[in-house]
Amino acid sequence: MPAENRERVLRAASESFMRHGYQASVEEIARRAGVAKQTVYHHFASKDALFKAVAHELTRGVLVELEEGGELREALLRFALAYRGRALGEQGLATFRTVLPEVPRFRALARAMYAAGAGEMVRQLAEHLERAMRSRELRRDDPQFAAELFLGMLTGQDRMKRLFGVERANGADKARTTQIVDCFLRAYQP
């Protein structure tokens, strides 16, 4: 039961923090979880500790694994579609909105979250691109820079448009993602 309560508190806290940011109250979180406020503090020493746990879980949700094997273009396209779906979807945008304003308050957490989320994705993508560079599917260059460039292309202005409500996800997203992948591949042609 304690593990189940902890999960319920995390789910309730995620919903509350996404809706109200760090201003969400522990009382509201306990009510949403169907537990006493003391139960929240039994599992998390403070509201800060709870926010850190939620932020960590939310960030992990955006991490997308690269699949090995197959044609490079198809692997990058699968990755790009999954990444854009998560990063630019409602959950990804809500995570971005929730976590970003609290970075100055939680600098160490922000660095750890970057390392475990976006940083790990860059590392995995750079390894994948480096293998493609070694096998001459891509021209030889700095794989870390190439990975960061590709991820920036995948979210960049589209994230800004969605954050500001200028544009929503639509049926043309696959075509847009295909354009991005093809543009990246042209830039790194051997």
C-alpha positions as a printed Julia matrix, in Angstrom:
190×3 Matrix{Float64}:
  0.0    0.0     0.0
  2.79   2.54    0.71
  4.17   2.15   -2.84
  0.66   2.54   -4.24
  0.13   5.7    -2.16
  3.44   7.1    -3.38
  2.41   6.55   -7.01
 -0.99   8.17   -6.39
  0.73  11.18   -4.8
  3.12  11.46   -7.78
  0.25  11.3   -10.27
 -1.77  13.89   -8.33
  1.28  16.13   -7.94
  2.02  15.9   -11.67
 -1.52  17.02  -12.49
 -1.43  19.82   -9.92
  2.01  21.11  -10.88
  1.1   21.0   -14.57
 -2.04  22.99  -13.91
 -0.75  25.47  -11.3
  3.05  25.27  -11.49
  5.01  25.27   -8.25
  2.17  27.27   -6.66
  0.09  24.07   -6.39
 -0.64  23.36   -2.74
  0.26  20.17   -0.9
 -3.31  20.11    0.43
 -4.67  20.03   -3.13
 -2.2   17.3    -4.1
 -3.2   15.17   -1.08
 -6.89  15.67   -1.89
 -6.37  14.65   -5.54
 -4.42  11.57   -4.41
 -7.08  10.61   -1.87
 -4.58  10.59    0.99
 -3.87  12.67    4.06
 -1.38  15.53    3.84
  0.82  13.58    6.28
  1.0   10.74    3.74
  2.46  13.13    1.19
  5.13  14.19    3.69
  5.75  10.56    4.64
  6.86   9.88    1.06
  8.42  13.27    0.29
 10.23  15.32    2.93
  9.09  18.63    1.47
  7.18  20.24   -1.36
 10.56  20.83   -3.03
 11.36  17.11   -2.84
  7.95  16.29   -4.33
  8.43  18.81   -7.14
 11.87  17.35   -7.89
 10.45  13.82   -8.09
  7.65  14.96  -10.39
 10.0   16.98  -12.59
 12.32  14.0   -12.93
  9.45  11.69  -13.96
  8.06  14.22  -16.43
 11.44  14.71  -18.08
 11.98  10.97  -18.46
  8.68  10.81  -20.34
 10.15  12.81  -23.22
 13.23  10.6   -23.63
 12.93   8.63  -26.85
 15.14   5.65  -27.58
 16.76   5.27  -30.98
 16.15   1.97  -32.69
 19.19   0.26  -34.16
 19.32  -1.34  -37.56
 17.67  -0.62  -40.84
 18.14   2.28  -43.19
 19.46   5.49  -41.61
 16.7    7.71  -43.04
 13.96   5.39  -41.77
 15.55   5.13  -38.3
 15.88   8.92  -38.04
 12.31   9.38  -39.27
 10.91   6.95  -36.66
 12.94   8.68  -33.96
 11.89  12.15  -35.17
  8.19  11.29  -35.25
  8.31   9.8   -31.74
 10.36  12.68  -30.34
  8.18  15.39  -31.88
  5.06  13.55  -30.72
  6.29  13.61  -27.13
  8.12  16.94  -27.01
  5.46  18.88  -28.93
  2.43  17.02  -27.56
  0.3   18.29  -24.69
  2.32  16.41  -22.05
  5.67  17.59  -23.42
  4.59  21.22  -23.64
  3.04  21.09  -20.17
  6.28  19.65  -18.8
  8.27  22.42  -20.47
  5.94  25.08  -19.04
  6.02  23.54  -15.56
  9.73  22.92  -15.19
 11.28  25.9   -16.99
 10.07  28.65  -14.61
 11.49  26.74  -11.63
 15.01  26.27  -13.06
 16.43  29.27  -11.11
 15.05  27.79   -7.86
 16.34  24.28   -8.54
 19.62  24.74  -10.42
 21.11  21.38   -9.4
 17.86  19.62  -10.27
 17.75  21.37  -13.63
 21.28  20.18  -14.48
 20.44  16.64  -13.37
 17.2   16.67  -15.36
 19.01  17.9   -18.46
 21.65  15.19  -18.08
 19.04  12.44  -17.6
 16.64  13.71  -20.29
 17.78  15.91  -23.15
 21.48  15.35  -22.44
 21.07  11.57  -22.55
 19.08  11.86  -25.77
 21.85  13.96  -27.33
 24.43  11.38  -26.21
 22.48   8.46  -27.71
 21.73  10.32  -30.92
 25.38  11.42  -31.25
 26.5    7.78  -30.92
 24.01   6.75  -33.6
 25.15   9.55  -35.93
 28.81   8.8   -35.28
 28.28   5.19  -36.4
 26.6    6.51  -39.55
 29.57   8.85  -40.1
 32.06   6.0   -39.66
 30.13   3.87  -42.16
 30.07   6.85  -44.56
 26.28   7.16  -44.58
 26.85  10.72  -43.31
 29.82  13.02  -43.86
 32.34  13.09  -41.04
 31.74  15.93  -38.58
 31.22  16.53  -34.87
 28.47  14.01  -33.95
 27.52  15.9   -30.77
 26.92  19.09  -32.73
 25.0   17.14  -35.38
 22.77  15.58  -32.7
 22.08  18.96  -31.07
 21.36  20.5   -34.47
 18.93  17.7   -35.39
 17.05  17.92  -32.07
 16.85  21.7   -32.46
 15.42  21.28  -35.93
 12.82  18.84  -34.6
 11.4   21.19  -31.96
 12.68  24.75  -32.52
 10.11  27.14  -33.92
  7.32  24.56  -33.83
  7.63  24.39  -30.02
  7.5   28.18  -29.8
  4.39  28.31  -31.99
  2.64  25.68  -29.87
  3.68  27.25  -26.56
  2.2   30.56  -27.69
 -0.91  28.9   -29.12
 -0.14  30.11  -32.64
 -0.24  26.59  -34.06
 -1.48  23.21  -32.92
 -0.47  19.73  -33.97
 -2.16  18.8   -37.22
 -2.23  16.08  -39.83
  0.68  17.69  -41.68
  3.09  16.89  -38.84
  4.42  13.73  -40.53
  5.12  15.68  -43.72
  6.86  18.41  -41.69
  8.94  15.81  -39.82
  9.91  14.15  -43.1
 11.04  17.54  -44.45
 13.21  18.09  -41.35
 14.83  14.64  -41.6
 15.52  15.07  -45.31
 16.97  18.55  -44.77
 19.27  17.2   -42.03
 20.4   14.32  -44.25
 21.15  16.71  -47.14
 23.26  18.86  -44.81
 25.29  15.8   -43.77
 25.54  14.05  -47.13
 28.88  12.26  -47.51
